[in-house]
């Protein structure tokens, strides 16, 4: 006898009482009146849920709602696995609340807000000196690659910095985090990560000299003999990313909308 398909919801034990209090199950993730979408793109919605709990705490949850996907592994599964991989390697990231899949193939992932942190790119634009982030972000990138992982979206905005302690940095948006392949493909993916970071730091508030010192710090942490060949590859890839990003912005004007 075959069992009927059903919705799936994997919830962290720590958050199960909170989810019950808020009335959140797999189906209500898609229709709960307090879950507010702030960005809708072709493949998903990004949403927030703000709530005051019975014990007096305020909580903000971030929810990604994905369209139906074929196959056994969903985009939500991929991101949950990415967060778990970062946690295993002791790379600071977001708290994973839960994730799941509906019978119709839609999937979702829920994380808790990093209340005392802010997007590093916004922080720099608002006046935080990049100098205070140079070493913490370089060290975190080096730790990521030394652990045999790559991010594939390693932009400055995916580093979150603590408001009162710029040395405390977390890496978010783990949807594409996975294990690095063997050589020579390993170098290609490392260059892509570093080029994404390099490209995302091209702003008036960050100098070429700081970018180079960032890369030197990364190289020291990874005990690289020379960063010169790596730098040249990063610069070429960064230029390509710039051209590709411009095309995406033209096609999908709402893609880079910031959370309110």
Secondary structure as GFF3:
##gff-version 3
##sequence-region A 1 260
A	DSSP	beta_strand	8	11	.	.	.	ID=ss1
A	DSSP	alpha_helix	13	22	.	.	.	ID=ss2
A	DSSP	three_ten_helix	28	30	.	.	.	ID=ss3
A	DSSP	beta_strand	35	40	.	.	.	ID=ss4
A	DSSP	beta_strand	44	52	.	.	.	ID=ss5
A	DSSP	beta_strand	58	66	.	.	.	ID=ss6
A	DSSP	alpha_helix	75	88	.	.	.	ID=ss7
A	DSSP	beta_strand	96	101	.	.	.	ID=ss8
A	DSSP	beta_strand	107	112	.	.	.	ID=ss9
A	DSSP	beta_strand	117	119	.	.	.	ID=ss10
A	DSSP	alpha_helix	120	125	.	.	.	ID=ss11
A	DSSP	alpha_helix	131	146	.	.	.	ID=ss12
A	DSSP	beta_strand	149	150	.	.	.	ID=ss13
A	DSSP	three_ten_helix	156	158	.	.	.	ID=ss14
A	DSSP	beta_strand	159	162	.	.	.	ID=ss15
A	DSSP	beta_strand	165	171	.	.	.	ID=ss16
A	DSSP	three_ten_helix	174	176	.	.	.	ID=ss17
A	DSSP	beta_strand	178	179	.	.	.	ID=ss18
A	DSSP	alpha_helix	185	200	.	.	.	ID=ss19
A	DSSP	alpha_helix	208	221	.	.	.	ID=ss20
A	DSSP	alpha_helix	228	251	.	.	.	ID=ss21
###
